[in-house]
Amino acid sequence: MNQTIILNDDLTIDATNVDTGEVIDQKTGQTKQTISFDFKVTSEEYHRVTSFLYKNDFKVNIPDLNLTFPAVIQNYSTSVTNLYKENQVGDYSLELIEKTD
């Protein structure tokens, strides 16, 4: 089932394999929200999406789950490292963890 994930009110992702959870930070003992998901990126979107991800400072919003939290990248992978060739699609996998001050 696809899930809409919005990052920073600016990037809307049609995500699949969405998994939310919580982990305990071993250093602080705080509980942190996590989310992992997959999504497709076309060659037309490639530059915008990768530039956005490099900022590594997100407000995650999942409207259907009524879930919002600040996050950073915990893990990230892609099936293609160069989508500058026209009409290509890459598979991205992103894991985010709640950012605490």
N, C-alpha and C positions, 0 to 999 in steps of 0.2 A: 504494500500500500504506500502510495506517495504521501509525503508530508511537506507542507510549506514551512520553510525556515527563513526568517528574515534576519539579516545581520546589519546592525547599525542603521536600521530603517532605510537602507540604501541598496542592499543586494538581496533579492528574493531568489531562493533556491528551491527547486522542485526535487526534494530529497527522497531517496529510497533507503531501505535497510536502517531506518532510524532506531537508535537504541539510547535511551536515557538511563542514567543511574546516579549513584553517589559513591564517593570514595572518602576515606579519612586521610587527611594530610598528616603524614607521620611526624613532621616537625612541629606543627601547631596543634594537632588534635582536632582541627576544624573539619566539619563535613563539607565537601565540595560537590556541586552538581557537575555531571559529565554528560556529553552527548556525542554520539558518533553517527555518521551518515555517509552515504554515497550520492554523487550527482554527476551529471554530464556537463561538459564544457565544450562549446563549439569553437572553431577557429576564430569566428567573429567576436566571441566573448572573451577569448583567452587573455588578452592584455589587461583588460579591465578587471577580470577575476583574480589573476595572479598579482597584480598591483595591489588590489584590495587585501588579499591574504597576507602579503608581506608586511602590512601594517601591524598585524598580530595583536589587535586590540578591538574586541567585539562586544556588542550588546546583542545577545542571542534572544530572539523572540520566536516562539512557536505558538501561534494563535490557537490552534486546535487543542493544544495541551494546557493553555493558559500558563505558559512557562516563560519567564524572562530572567536572564542573569548575565553579568559581565563575564567574558571568557577570553582565553588565549589558546593557541594551538598546542595540543599535547602530542599529536601525531598527524602526519599528512602524507599522502602518496598520490601518484597519478600514473596512468598507463602510458602517457605520452609526455615527453619533455619539451616538445616544440610543436605548438599548434599554429604556427604562422603560415603553414601551407593551407590553402583554401579548402573548404568543405571537409575538414576533419573534425572528429569528436573524440574527446578524451574522457576517460573514466577517472573521477577524483574520489578519494576517500579522505574524510576529515574527522578528527577527534578533537573536541574542545573540552576544556576544563575551566570551571569557575575561577575567576580571578578575584583574589581577596587582597585588600590593602595591608 
